[in-house]
Amino acid sequence: MRILLAEDEPELATWLARALERSGLLTDWVSDGRDVLPSLAARRYDALVLDLGLPGLDGHQVLAALRATDQRLPVLILTARDSLIERVGTLNQGADDFLAKPFDLAELEARLHALIRRARGSAHWRQGCGPLTWDVATRGFTLNDEPLTLTPREHAVLRVLIQHVGEPLSKSEILDRVVSDERDINPEAIEVLVHRLRKRLAGSAVRISTLRGLGYVLESGP
């Protein structure tokens, strides 16, 4: 998963981006409200973490502009102004959740994962495709109720696919959610990782199919 973080405090933003990436949330950062919408237009994100006190355009203005375009991207608001009026106002404006500073990192991670799951039509803490299951809490896969052993890169690719079950993803879209810096791995490497995953899933009722011109899709069935 990849999120956009709009935060004008460099130290907080740097720490947050590193911490969130360790939990599987690749994070891009902008510090000016005027950069949020162009960033969302240039790349596909799973959620936006939006600070209200941004320069250029504040968080309220950014949120209003985002919802005016009918974008359904999950938005979690960060603010130092923790008041009932502030919370109600941002939620009525179109925010999906609200977290006051200072906050606990584990709570932020849990709220983001929950927002993204709900946006995809599943509020459950486990995601599955036939006999394949990914546990959000343990971040582990099981296949036919047995732990599935994967390399870190295989795990990352399969996690992306199970988070988009039934939805074709191109190699570049998978890559975008696997590594924070595309220089670390090229799109062709995704083919190798998918080939390895197909071997891991062989003989089960779940498969990775290739849809010509669209990409890879995780499916279950005979």
Secondary structure as UniProt FT lines:
FT   STRAND          2..6
FT   HELIX           10..22
FT   TURN            23..24
FT   STRAND          26..30
FT   HELIX           33..35
FT   HELIX           36..42
FT   STRAND          47..51
FT   HELIX           59..68
FT   TURN            69..70
FT   STRAND          75..79
FT   HELIX           84..93
FT   STRAND          97..100
FT   HELIX           105..119
FT   TURN            120..121
FT   STRAND          126..129
FT   TURN            130..131
FT   STRAND          132..135
FT   TURN            136..139
FT   STRAND          140..143
FT   TURN            144..145
FT   STRAND          146..147
FT   HELIX           152..163
FT   TURN            164..166
FT   HELIX           171..178
FT   HELIX           182..184
FT   HELIX           187..201
FT   TURN            202..203
FT   STRAND          206..211
FT   TURN            212..214
FT   STRAND          215..220
//
